[in-house]
Amino acid sequence: MTATRVAPSSTRADRVAWYSYDWAISAFRATVITVFLGPYLTTIAENAAGPDGLVRVLGVPVATGSLFTYTISASVLLTVPILPLVGALADRSSHKKRLLALFAYIGAGSVIAMVFLTGSRYLLGAALLLAANIAYGAAKVVFNSYLPQLAGPDDRDRVSSFSWAIGYIGGGILLTANLAALVALGDDYKATVARWSIVSAGVWWAAFTTYAVIRLPDHPAVAGERAQGSVFADGFRQLWHTLKGARAYPLTLFFLAAYLVYNDGIQTVITVATIYADQELKLSQEVQIITILLVQFVAFGGAWLLGRVAARFGAWRTIAGSLVVWIVAVALAYPLPAHQPVAFMLLGALIGIVLGGSQALSRSLFAQMIPHGMEAEYYGLYEISSDGTSWLGPLLFGLAFQLTHTNRVAIVSTLVFFVAGLIMLLMVPVRRAIVAAGNTPPRVL
């Protein structure tokens, strides 16, 4: 059987609308999670800390340097039961883009509300981060589930990689504007610029989401819409049915497990990069933002390049190669000298080469292994450890810092995720997994 080059129901306008949501959400990844909120929330927590250097969250003492990563971990723990339910609802709905809009606007609104994050309101910052990250993950479940409807088996790597690349350009443009404001206003307005930069990401997210949801199509639910009582009760019933049925696709689940492991490492490095640069390498915020900008634009080329590599060698081999580069990069972070911005930038460029491609190709490879009509449900499981929603890595990083008081040990602790994830990935019989899910394998794996 010859694979369809482009899904019959897909048009170029549909794909452009889908790309635009990656453009929208990239501001949250780059400006909020990667650059500004970690150091800013840490500073807010330090303003409220007692003589012991700790703050209290629900009565639990927390090191100020661990508050951000602990909050990320907590948000993901809360999404574990939510995201698969969102997927079950999306697969049974013929109005997917309404769900996308609902969660995206909740997330964007939570980010915009960070305009009130001043003084010592660290609990407000943690609560808004929880809401934004949960909504972000829920929206991504719905967004990712469009991929099999927009591209056939041989086009999914290309479409997914291009979308991810477009996202890096969008995030880079907003980050450039924020950097210009930081340079123009100087250190006296550093906190103010950080706060309004965070808010700008929420506005960006909301604005470009509007374009996406207006132009994206709504496809009929494969199994038809059926409600028995409330929509949530029906969603829980469908989720339970899916989880029981997932045992029939053990290879899909094994790939998912491998992804959850290595992507937790990727997301942890992204999340804690500015904390590491700020607290351990003693680099200025301007250097950090310039480096993140460099990573954004290198990642655009890297995502496109790895998409081309996958077209020749297959997504599975390309992802494995990218994980080897990740292992080298994280190992190099440990001896990185303080007060040396060039070394930090070079390491950032190395990461940028594999950053987008490793995630984009994982998304498209997983799409090949999902049974038809269950895309959102399976992406609900997948999104438990997608961009911005990892939890084991930040938790390990936070614990390592709290025990050793050094971010060098904390950053190198993430190597376990890359090594274990690579080993698990190499054990997946990809072609057999795709066939077992009832799908046609692409020509090159």
Contacts in CASP RR format, 6 or more apart in sequence:
PFRMAT RR
TARGET T0000
AUTHOR 0000-0000-0000
METHOD contacts of the structure
MODEL  1
MTATRVAPSSTRADRVAWYSYDWAISAFRATVITVFLGPYLTTIAENAAG
PDGLVRVLGVPVATGSLFTYTISASVLLTVPILPLVGALADRSSHKKRLL
ALFAYIGAGSVIAMVFLTGSRYLLGAALLLAANIAYGAAKVVFNSYLPQL
AGPDDRDRVSSFSWAIGYIGGGILLTANLAALVALGDDYKATVARWSIVS
AGVWWAAFTTYAVIRLPDHPAVAGERAQGSVFADGFRQLWHTLKGARAYP
LTLFFLAAYLVYNDGIQTVITVATIYADQELKLSQEVQIITILLVQFVAF
GGAWLLGRVAARFGAWRTIAGSLVVWIVAVALAYPLPAHQPVAFMLLGAL
IGIVLGGSQALSRSLFAQMIPHGMEAEYYGLYEISSDGTSWLGPLLFGLA
FQLTHTNRVAIVSTLVFFVAGLIMLLMVPVRRAIVAAGNTPPRVL
1 440 0 8 1.000
3 152 0 8 1.000
3 153 0 8 1.000
3 154 0 8 1.000
3 440 0 8 1.000
3 441 0 8 1.000
3 442 0 8 1.000
3 443 0 8 1.000
4 152 0 8 1.000
4 153 0 8 1.000
4 154 0 8 1.000
5 152 0 8 1.000
5 154 0 8 1.000
5 155 0 8 1.000
6 151 0 8 1.000
6 152 0 8 1.000
6 155 0 8 1.000
7 148 0 8 1.000
7 149 0 8 1.000
7 150 0 8 1.000
7 151 0 8 1.000
7 152 0 8 1.000
9 149 0 8 1.000
9 217 0 8 1.000
9 219 0 8 1.000
10 149 0 8 1.000
10 150 0 8 1.000
10 151 0 8 1.000
13 215 0 8 1.000
14 150 0 8 1.000
14 215 0 8 1.000
14 216 0 8 1.000
14 217 0 8 1.000
15 150 0 8 1.000
15 151 0 8 1.000
15 159 0 8 1.000
16 215 0 8 1.000
17 211 0 8 1.000
17 212 0 8 1.000
17 214 0 8 1.000
17 215 0 8 1.000
17 216 0 8 1.000
18 143 0 8 1.000
18 146 0 8 1.000
18 147 0 8 1.000
18 150 0 8 1.000
18 163 0 8 1.000
18 212 0 8 1.000
18 216 0 8 1.000
19 162 0 8 1.000
19 163 0 8 1.000
19 166 0 8 1.000
19 167 0 8 1.000
20 208 0 8 1.000
20 211 0 8 1.000
20 212 0 8 1.000
20 215 0 8 1.000
21 100 0 8 1.000
21 104 0 8 1.000
21 143 0 8 1.000
21 208 0 8 1.000
21 209 0 8 1.000
21 212 0 8 1.000
21 216 0 8 1.000
22 163 0 8 1.000
22 164 0 8 1.000
22 166 0 8 1.000
22 167 0 8 1.000
23 166 0 8 1.000
23 167 0 8 1.000
23 169 0 8 1.000
23 170 0 8 1.000
23 171 0 8 1.000
23 208 0 8 1.000
24 104 0 8 1.000
24 204 0 8 1.000
24 205 0 8 1.000
24 206 0 8 1.000
24 207 0 8 1.000
24 208 0 8 1.000
24 209 0 8 1.000
24 211 0 8 1.000
24 212 0 8 1.000
25 104 0 8 1.000
25 136 0 8 1.000
25 139 0 8 1.000
25 140 0 8 1.000
25 143 0 8 1.000
25 167 0 8 1.000
25 205 0 8 1.000
26 167 0 8 1.000
26 168 0 8 1.000
26 169 0 8 1.000
26 170 0 8 1.000
26 171 0 8 1.000
26 172 0 8 1.000
26 174 0 8 1.000
27 170 0 8 1.000
27 171 0 8 1.000
27 174 0 8 1.000
27 175 0 8 1.000
27 200 0 8 1.000
27 201 0 8 1.000
27 202 0 8 1.000
27 204 0 8 1.000
27 205 0 8 1.000
28 107 0 8 1.000
28 108 0 8 1.000
28 111 0 8 1.000
28 132 0 8 1.000
28 136 0 8 1.000
28 201 0 8 1.000
28 202 0 8 1.000
28 205 0 8 1.000
29 171 0 8 1.000
29 270 0 8 1.000
29 387 0 8 1.000
29 388 0 8 1.000
30 168 0 8 1.000
30 171 0 8 1.000
30 172 0 8 1.000
30 174 0 8 1.000
30 175 0 8 1.000
30 201 0 8 1.000
30 292 0 8 1.000
30 296 0 8 1.000
31 171 0 8 1.000
31 174 0 8 1.000
31 175 0 8 1.000
31 178 0 8 1.000
31 197 0 8 1.000
31 198 0 8 1.000
31 200 0 8 1.000
31 201 0 8 1.000
31 204 0 8 1.000
32 111 0 8 1.000
32 132 0 8 1.000
32 198 0 8 1.000
32 201 0 8 1.000
32 202 0 8 1.000
33 72 0 8 1.000
33 270 0 8 1.000
33 271 0 8 1.000
33 388 0 8 1.000
34 270 0 8 1.000
34 271 0 8 1.000
34 273 0 8 1.000
34 274 0 8 1.000
34 292 0 8 1.000
35 175 0 8 1.000
35 178 0 8 1.000
35 197 0 8 1.000
35 274 0 8 1.000
35 288 0 8 1.000
35 289 0 8 1.000
35 292 0 8 1.000
36 178 0 8 1.000
36 194 0 8 1.000
36 197 0 8 1.000
36 198 0 8 1.000
36 274 0 8 1.000
37 68 0 8 1.000
37 114 0 8 1.000
37 129 0 8 1.000
37 198 0 8 1.000
38 68 0 8 1.000
38 274 0 8 1.000
38 275 0 8 1.000
39 194 0 8 1.000
39 274 0 8 1.000
39 275 0 8 1.000
39 278 0 8 1.000
39 285 0 8 1.000
40 117 0 8 1.000
40 191 0 8 1.000
40 194 0 8 1.000
40 195 0 8 1.000
40 198 0 8 1.000
41 67 0 8 1.000
41 68 0 8 1.000
41 71 0 8 1.000
41 117 0 8 1.000
41 122 0 8 1.000
41 125 0 8 1.000
41 126 0 8 1.000
41 129 0 8 1.000
42 64 0 8 1.000
42 65 0 8 1.000
42 67 0 8 1.000
42 68 0 8 1.000
42 275 0 8 1.000
42 279 0 8 1.000
43 191 0 8 1.000
44 117 0 8 1.000
44 118 0 8 1.000
44 119 0 8 1.000
44 120 0 8 1.000
44 121 0 8 1.000
44 122 0 8 1.000
44 125 0 8 1.000
45 55 0 8 1.000
45 62 0 8 1.000
45 64 0 8 1.000
45 65 0 8 1.000
45 67 0 8 1.000
45 120 0 8 1.000
45 122 0 8 1.000
46 53 0 8 1.000
46 64 0 8 1.000
47 119 0 8 1.000
47 120 0 8 1.000
47 122 0 8 1.000
48 55 0 8 1.000
48 119 0 8 1.000
48 120 0 8 1.000
48 122 0 8 1.000
49 55 0 8 1.000
49 64 0 8 1.000
52 61 0 8 1.000
53 63 0 8 1.000
53 64 0 8 1.000
54 61 0 8 1.000
54 62 0 8 1.000
54 63 0 8 1.000
54 64 0 8 1.000
55 61 0 8 1.000
55 62 0 8 1.000
55 64 0 8 1.000
55 67 0 8 1.000
55 122 0 8 1.000
56 62 0 8 1.000
57 67 0 8 1.000
57 70 0 8 1.000
57 123 0 8 1.000
57 126 0 8 1.000
62 70 0 8 1.000
63 398 0 8 1.000
63 401 0 8 1.000
63 402 0 8 1.000
65 275 0 8 1.000
65 279 0 8 1.000
65 398 0 8 1.000
65 401 0 8 1.000
66 398 0 8 1.000
66 399 0 8 1.000
66 401 0 8 1.000
66 402 0 8 1.000
67 122 0 8 1.000
67 126 0 8 1.000
68 129 0 8 1.000
68 271 0 8 1.000
68 275 0 8 1.000
69 271 0 8 1.000
69 272 0 8 1.000
69 275 0 8 1.000
69 394 0 8 1.000
69 395 0 8 1.000
69 397 0 8 1.000
69 398 0 8 1.000
70 394 0 8 1.000
70 395 0 8 1.000
70 398 0 8 1.000
71 126 0 8 1.000
71 129 0 8 1.000
71 130 0 8 1.000
72 129 0 8 1.000
72 133 0 8 1.000
72 271 0 8 1.000
72 388 0 8 1.000
72 389 0 8 1.000
72 390 0 8 1.000
72 391 0 8 1.000
72 394 0 8 1.000
73 391 0 8 1.000
73 392 0 8 1.000
73 393 0 8 1.000
73 394 0 8 1.000
73 395 0 8 1.000
74 130 0 8 1.000
74 391 0 8 1.000
75 129 0 8 1.000
75 130 0 8 1.000
75 133 0 8 1.000
75 134 0 8 1.000
75 389 0 8 1.000
75 391 0 8 1.000
76 133 0 8 1.000
76 384 0 8 1.000
76 385 0 8 1.000
76 389 0 8 1.000
76 390 0 8 1.000
76 391 0 8 1.000
77 391 0 8 1.000
78 130 0 8 1.000
78 134 0 8 1.000
79 133 0 8 1.000
79 134 0 8 1.000
79 137 0 8 1.000
79 138 0 8 1.000
79 383 0 8 1.000
79 384 0 8 1.000
79 389 0 8 1.000
80 384 0 8 1.000
82 134 0 8 1.000
82 138 0 8 1.000
83 137 0 8 1.000
83 138 0 8 1.000
83 141 0 8 1.000
83 380 0 8 1.000
83 381 0 8 1.000
83 383 0 8 1.000
83 384 0 8 1.000
84 239 0 8 1.000
84 242 0 8 1.000
84 243 0 8 1.000
84 377 0 8 1.000
84 380 0 8 1.000
84 381 0 8 1.000
85 232 0 8 1.000
85 235 0 8 1.000
85 236 0 8 1.000
85 239 0 8 1.000
86 99 0 8 1.000
86 103 0 8 1.000
86 138 0 8 1.000
86 141 0 8 1.000
86 142 0 8 1.000
86 376 0 8 1.000
86 380 0 8 1.000
87 141 0 8 1.000
87 142 0 8 1.000
87 145 0 8 1.000
87 239 0 8 1.000
87 376 0 8 1.000
87 377 0 8 1.000
87 379 0 8 1.000
87 380 0 8 1.000
88 235 0 8 1.000
88 236 0 8 1.000
88 238 0 8 1.000
88 239 0 8 1.000
88 242 0 8 1.000
88 376 0 8 1.000
88 377 0 8 1.000
89 99 0 8 1.000
89 231 0 8 1.000
89 232 0 8 1.000
89 235 0 8 1.000
89 238 0 8 1.000
89 376 0 8 1.000
90 96 0 8 1.000
90 99 0 8 1.000
90 141 0 8 1.000
90 142 0 8 1.000
90 145 0 8 1.000
90 376 0 8 1.000
90 377 0 8 1.000
91 145 0 8 1.000
91 221 0 8 1.000
91 222 0 8 1.000
91 223 0 8 1.000
91 238 0 8 1.000
91 373 0 8 1.000
91 374 0 8 1.000
91 375 0 8 1.000
91 376 0 8 1.000
91 377 0 8 1.000
92 221 0 8 1.000
92 223 0 8 1.000
92 224 0 8 1.000
92 225 0 8 1.000
92 226 0 8 1.000
92 234 0 8 1.000
92 235 0 8 1.000
92 238 0 8 1.000
93 99 0 8 1.000
93 221 0 8 1.000
93 225 0 8 1.000
94 218 0 8 1.000
94 219 0 8 1.000
94 220 0 8 1.000
94 221 0 8 1.000
94 224 0 8 1.000
94 225 0 8 1.000
95 218 0 8 1.000
96 142 0 8 1.000
96 145 0 8 1.000
96 146 0 8 1.000
96 216 0 8 1.000
96 218 0 8 1.000
96 219 0 8 1.000
96 376 0 8 1.000
97 142 0 8 1.000
97 212 0 8 1.000
97 213 0 8 1.000
97 216 0 8 1.000
97 217 0 8 1.000
97 218 0 8 1.000
98 213 0 8 1.000
99 142 0 8 1.000
100 139 0 8 1.000
100 142 0 8 1.000
100 143 0 8 1.000
100 209 0 8 1.000
100 212 0 8 1.000
100 213 0 8 1.000
100 216 0 8 1.000
101 209 0 8 1.000
101 213 0 8 1.000
103 135 0 8 1.000
103 136 0 8 1.000
103 137 0 8 1.000
103 138 0 8 1.000
103 139 0 8 1.000
103 142 0 8 1.000
104 135 0 8 1.000
104 139 0 8 1.000
104 205 0 8 1.000
104 206 0 8 1.000
104 209 0 8 1.000
104 213 0 8 1.000
105 206 0 8 1.000
105 209 0 8 1.000
106 131 0 8 1.000
106 135 0 8 1.000
107 131 0 8 1.000
107 132 0 8 1.000
107 135 0 8 1.000
107 136 0 8 1.000
107 139 0 8 1.000
107 202 0 8 1.000
107 205 0 8 1.000
108 202 0 8 1.000
108 203 0 8 1.000
108 205 0 8 1.000
108 206 0 8 1.000
108 209 0 8 1.000
109 132 0 8 1.000
109 202 0 8 1.000
109 206 0 8 1.000
110 128 0 8 1.000
110 129 0 8 1.000
110 131 0 8 1.000
110 132 0 8 1.000
110 135 0 8 1.000
111 128 0 8 1.000
111 132 0 8 1.000
111 198 0 8 1.000
111 199 0 8 1.000
111 201 0 8 1.000
111 202 0 8 1.000
111 205 0 8 1.000
112 199 0 8 1.000
112 202 0 8 1.000
112 203 0 8 1.000
112 206 0 8 1.000
113 128 0 8 1.000
114 125 0 8 1.000
114 128 0 8 1.000
114 195 0 8 1.000
114 198 0 8 1.000
114 199 0 8 1.000
115 195 0 8 1.000
115 196 0 8 1.000
115 199 0 8 1.000
116 124 0 8 1.000
117 124 0 8 1.000
117 125 0 8 1.000
117 128 0 8 1.000
117 195 0 8 1.000
117 198 0 8 1.000
118 195 0 8 1.000
133 388 0 8 1.000
133 389 0 8 1.000
136 388 0 8 1.000
136 389 0 8 1.000
137 383 0 8 1.000
137 386 0 8 1.000
137 388 0 8 1.000
137 389 0 8 1.000
140 379 0 8 1.000
140 383 0 8 1.000
140 386 0 8 1.000
140 387 0 8 1.000
140 389 0 8 1.000
141 376 0 8 1.000
141 379 0 8 1.000
141 380 0 8 1.000
141 382 0 8 1.000
141 383 0 8 1.000
142 376 0 8 1.000
144 363 0 8 1.000
144 367 0 8 1.000
144 375 0 8 1.000
144 376 0 8 1.000
144 379 0 8 1.000
144 382 0 8 1.000
144 383 0 8 1.000
144 386 0 8 1.000
145 375 0 8 1.000
145 376 0 8 1.000
145 379 0 8 1.000
146 216 0 8 1.000
147 156 0 8 1.000
147 159 0 8 1.000
147 160 0 8 1.000
147 363 0 8 1.000
147 364 0 8 1.000
147 367 0 8 1.000
147 375 0 8 1.000
148 156 0 8 1.000
148 367 0 8 1.000
148 370 0 8 1.000
148 372 0 8 1.000
148 375 0 8 1.000
149 219 0 8 1.000
149 375 0 8 1.000
150 159 0 8 1.000
151 158 0 8 1.000
151 159 0 8 1.000
151 160 0 8 1.000
153 368 0 8 1.000
153 439 0 8 1.000
153 440 0 8 1.000
153 441 0 8 1.000
153 442 0 8 1.000
154 442 0 8 1.000
154 443 0 8 1.000
156 364 0 8 1.000
156 367 0 8 1.000
156 368 0 8 1.000
156 442 0 8 1.000
157 307 0 8 1.000
157 310 0 8 1.000
157 311 0 8 1.000
157 314 0 8 1.000
157 315 0 8 1.000
157 360 0 8 1.000
157 361 0 8 1.000
157 364 0 8 1.000
157 365 0 8 1.000
157 442 0 8 1.000
158 307 0 8 1.000
158 311 0 8 1.000
159 364 0 8 1.000
160 360 0 8 1.000
160 361 0 8 1.000
160 363 0 8 1.000
160 364 0 8 1.000
160 367 0 8 1.000
161 303 0 8 1.000
161 304 0 8 1.000
161 306 0 8 1.000
161 307 0 8 1.000
161 310 0 8 1.000
161 356 0 8 1.000
161 357 0 8 1.000
161 360 0 8 1.000
161 361 0 8 1.000
161 364 0 8 1.000
162 303 0 8 1.000
162 304 0 8 1.000
163 360 0 8 1.000
164 303 0 8 1.000
164 356 0 8 1.000
164 357 0 8 1.000
164 359 0 8 1.000
164 360 0 8 1.000
164 363 0 8 1.000
165 299 0 8 1.000
165 300 0 8 1.000
165 301 0 8 1.000
165 302 0 8 1.000
165 303 0 8 1.000
165 304 0 8 1.000
165 356 0 8 1.000
165 360 0 8 1.000
166 300 0 8 1.000
167 300 0 8 1.000
168 296 0 8 1.000
168 297 0 8 1.000
168 299 0 8 1.000
168 300 0 8 1.000
168 303 0 8 1.000
168 356 0 8 1.000
169 296 0 8 1.000
169 297 0 8 1.000
169 300 0 8 1.000
171 296 0 8 1.000
172 293 0 8 1.000
172 296 0 8 1.000
172 297 0 8 1.000
174 200 0 8 1.000
174 201 0 8 1.000
174 204 0 8 1.000
175 289 0 8 1.000
175 292 0 8 1.000
175 293 0 8 1.000
175 296 0 8 1.000
176 293 0 8 1.000
177 200 0 8 1.000
178 193 0 8 1.000
178 197 0 8 1.000
178 200 0 8 1.000
178 289 0 8 1.000
179 286 0 8 1.000
179 289 0 8 1.000
179 290 0 8 1.000
179 293 0 8 1.000
181 193 0 8 1.000
181 196 0 8 1.000
181 197 0 8 1.000
182 190 0 8 1.000
182 193 0 8 1.000
182 197 0 8 1.000
182 285 0 8 1.000
182 286 0 8 1.000
182 289 0 8 1.000
183 286 0 8 1.000
185 192 0 8 1.000
185 193 0 8 1.000
186 193 0 8 1.000
190 285 0 8 1.000
194 285 0 8 1.000
222 372 0 8 1.000
222 373 0 8 1.000
223 373 0 8 1.000
226 234 0 8 1.000
227 234 0 8 1.000
228 234 0 8 1.000
228 237 0 8 1.000
238 377 0 8 1.000
239 377 0 8 1.000
242 374 0 8 1.000
242 377 0 8 1.000
242 378 0 8 1.000
246 252 0 8 1.000
246 253 0 8 1.000
246 378 0 8 1.000
247 253 0 8 1.000
249 369 0 8 1.000
249 371 0 8 1.000
249 433 0 8 1.000
249 436 0 8 1.000
249 437 0 8 1.000
251 369 0 8 1.000
251 428 0 8 1.000
251 429 0 8 1.000
251 432 0 8 1.000
251 433 0 8 1.000
251 436 0 8 1.000
252 366 0 8 1.000
252 369 0 8 1.000
252 370 0 8 1.000
252 378 0 8 1.000
252 433 0 8 1.000
252 436 0 8 1.000
252 437 0 8 1.000
254 424 0 8 1.000
254 427 0 8 1.000
254 428 0 8 1.000
254 433 0 8 1.000
255 365 0 8 1.000
255 366 0 8 1.000
255 369 0 8 1.000
255 425 0 8 1.000
255 428 0 8 1.000
255 430 0 8 1.000
255 433 0 8 1.000
256 366 0 8 1.000
256 378 0 8 1.000
256 381 0 8 1.000
256 382 0 8 1.000
257 424 0 8 1.000
258 421 0 8 1.000
258 424 0 8 1.000
258 425 0 8 1.000
258 427 0 8 1.000
258 428 0 8 1.000
259 362 0 8 1.000
259 366 0 8 1.000
259 382 0 8 1.000
259 385 0 8 1.000
259 425 0 8 1.000
260 384 0 8 1.000
260 385 0 8 1.000
261 417 0 8 1.000
261 420 0 8 1.000
261 421 0 8 1.000
261 424 0 8 1.000
262 323 0 8 1.000
262 326 0 8 1.000
262 417 0 8 1.000
262 418 0 8 1.000
262 420 0 8 1.000
262 421 0 8 1.000
262 422 0 8 1.000
262 424 0 8 1.000
262 425 0 8 1.000
263 359 0 8 1.000
263 362 0 8 1.000
263 385 0 8 1.000
263 386 0 8 1.000
263 390 0 8 1.000
264 385 0 8 1.000
264 390 0 8 1.000
264 391 0 8 1.000
264 392 0 8 1.000
264 393 0 8 1.000
264 417 0 8 1.000
265 326 0 8 1.000
265 390 0 8 1.000
265 393 0 8 1.000
265 414 0 8 1.000
265 417 0 8 1.000
265 418 0 8 1.000
266 326 0 8 1.000
266 355 0 8 1.000
266 358 0 8 1.000
266 359 0 8 1.000
266 390 0 8 1.000
266 418 0 8 1.000
267 385 0 8 1.000
267 386 0 8 1.000
267 387 0 8 1.000
267 388 0 8 1.000
267 389 0 8 1.000
267 390 0 8 1.000
267 393 0 8 1.000
267 394 0 8 1.000
268 390 0 8 1.000
268 393 0 8 1.000
268 394 0 8 1.000
268 396 0 8 1.000
268 397 0 8 1.000
268 414 0 8 1.000
268 417 0 8 1.000
269 326 0 8 1.000
269 330 0 8 1.000
269 351 0 8 1.000
269 411 0 8 1.000
269 414 0 8 1.000
270 355 0 8 1.000
270 387 0 8 1.000
270 388 0 8 1.000
271 388 0 8 1.000
271 390 0 8 1.000
271 394 0 8 1.000
272 394 0 8 1.000
272 397 0 8 1.000
272 407 0 8 1.000
272 410 0 8 1.000
272 411 0 8 1.000
273 288 0 8 1.000
273 292 0 8 1.000
274 288 0 8 1.000
274 292 0 8 1.000
275 407 0 8 1.000
276 333 0 8 1.000
276 407 0 8 1.000
276 410 0 8 1.000
276 411 0 8 1.000
277 283 0 8 1.000
277 287 0 8 1.000
277 288 0 8 1.000
277 291 0 8 1.000
277 344 0 8 1.000
278 285 0 8 1.000
278 288 0 8 1.000
279 407 0 8 1.000
280 338 0 8 1.000
280 406 0 8 1.000
280 407 0 8 1.000
280 408 0 8 1.000
280 411 0 8 1.000
281 336 0 8 1.000
281 337 0 8 1.000
281 338 0 8 1.000
281 339 0 8 1.000
281 340 0 8 1.000
281 344 0 8 1.000
282 338 0 8 1.000
282 339 0 8 1.000
283 338 0 8 1.000
283 339 0 8 1.000
283 341 0 8 1.000
283 344 0 8 1.000
287 341 0 8 1.000
287 344 0 8 1.000
287 345 0 8 1.000
290 345 0 8 1.000
291 341 0 8 1.000
291 344 0 8 1.000
291 345 0 8 1.000
291 348 0 8 1.000
294 345 0 8 1.000
294 348 0 8 1.000
294 349 0 8 1.000
295 348 0 8 1.000
295 349 0 8 1.000
295 351 0 8 1.000
295 352 0 8 1.000
295 355 0 8 1.000
298 348 0 8 1.000
298 349 0 8 1.000
298 352 0 8 1.000
298 353 0 8 1.000
299 352 0 8 1.000
299 353 0 8 1.000
299 355 0 8 1.000
299 356 0 8 1.000
299 357 0 8 1.000
302 352 0 8 1.000
302 353 0 8 1.000
302 354 0 8 1.000
302 355 0 8 1.000
302 356 0 8 1.000
302 357 0 8 1.000
303 355 0 8 1.000
303 356 0 8 1.000
303 357 0 8 1.000
303 360 0 8 1.000
305 353 0 8 1.000
306 318 0 8 1.000
306 322 0 8 1.000
306 354 0 8 1.000
306 356 0 8 1.000
306 357 0 8 1.000
306 358 0 8 1.000
306 360 0 8 1.000
306 361 0 8 1.000
307 318 0 8 1.000
307 357 0 8 1.000
307 360 0 8 1.000
307 361 0 8 1.000
309 318 0 8 1.000
310 318 0 8 1.000
310 361 0 8 1.000
310 444 0 8 1.000
311 444 0 8 1.000
312 444 0 8 1.000
313 444 0 8 1.000
314 442 0 8 1.000
314 444 0 8 1.000
314 445 0 8 1.000
315 361 0 8 1.000
315 362 0 8 1.000
315 364 0 8 1.000
315 365 0 8 1.000
315 445 0 8 1.000
316 365 0 8 1.000
316 425 0 8 1.000
316 428 0 8 1.000
316 430 0 8 1.000
316 445 0 8 1.000
318 357 0 8 1.000
318 361 0 8 1.000
319 358 0 8 1.000
319 361 0 8 1.000
319 362 0 8 1.000
319 365 0 8 1.000
319 425 0 8 1.000
320 422 0 8 1.000
320 425 0 8 1.000
320 426 0 8 1.000
321 354 0 8 1.000
322 354 0 8 1.000
322 357 0 8 1.000
322 358 0 8 1.000
322 361 0 8 1.000
323 358 0 8 1.000
323 418 0 8 1.000
323 421 0 8 1.000
323 422 0 8 1.000
323 425 0 8 1.000
324 422 0 8 1.000
325 350 0 8 1.000
325 353 0 8 1.000
325 354 0 8 1.000
326 351 0 8 1.000
326 354 0 8 1.000
326 358 0 8 1.000
326 418 0 8 1.000
327 415 0 8 1.000
327 418 0 8 1.000
327 419 0 8 1.000
327 422 0 8 1.000
328 350 0 8 1.000
329 347 0 8 1.000
329 348 0 8 1.000
329 350 0 8 1.000
329 351 0 8 1.000
329 354 0 8 1.000
330 411 0 8 1.000
330 412 0 8 1.000
330 414 0 8 1.000
330 415 0 8 1.000
330 418 0 8 1.000
331 412 0 8 1.000
331 415 0 8 1.000
332 347 0 8 1.000
332 350 0 8 1.000
333 347 0 8 1.000
333 408 0 8 1.000
333 411 0 8 1.000
333 412 0 8 1.000
334 408 0 8 1.000
334 411 0 8 1.000
334 412 0 8 1.000
336 343 0 8 1.000
336 344 0 8 1.000
336 347 0 8 1.000
337 343 0 8 1.000
359 386 0 8 1.000
359 387 0 8 1.000
363 382 0 8 1.000
365 430 0 8 1.000
366 378 0 8 1.000
366 379 0 8 1.000
366 382 0 8 1.000
367 375 0 8 1.000
368 430 0 8 1.000
368 433 0 8 1.000
368 434 0 8 1.000
368 437 0 8 1.000
368 439 0 8 1.000
368 441 0 8 1.000
368 442 0 8 1.000
369 430 0 8 1.000
369 433 0 8 1.000
369 434 0 8 1.000
369 437 0 8 1.000
369 439 0 8 1.000
370 378 0 8 1.000
370 379 0 8 1.000
370 437 0 8 1.000
370 439 0 8 1.000
371 378 0 8 1.000
371 437 0 8 1.000
371 438 0 8 1.000
371 439 0 8 1.000
372 438 0 8 1.000
372 439 0 8 1.000
383 389 0 8 1.000
385 391 0 8 1.000
385 392 0 8 1.000
392 417 0 8 1.000
393 414 0 8 1.000
393 417 0 8 1.000
396 410 0 8 1.000
396 413 0 8 1.000
396 414 0 8 1.000
396 416 0 8 1.000
397 410 0 8 1.000
397 411 0 8 1.000
397 413 0 8 1.000
397 414 0 8 1.000
398 410 0 8 1.000
400 409 0 8 1.000
400 410 0 8 1.000
400 413 0 8 1.000
401 407 0 8 1.000
401 409 0 8 1.000
401 410 0 8 1.000
404 410 0 8 1.000
430 441 0 8 1.000
430 445 0 8 1.000
431 441 0 8 1.000
431 445 0 8 1.000
434 440 0 8 1.000
434 441 0 8 1.000
434 445 0 8 1.000
435 441 0 8 1.000
END
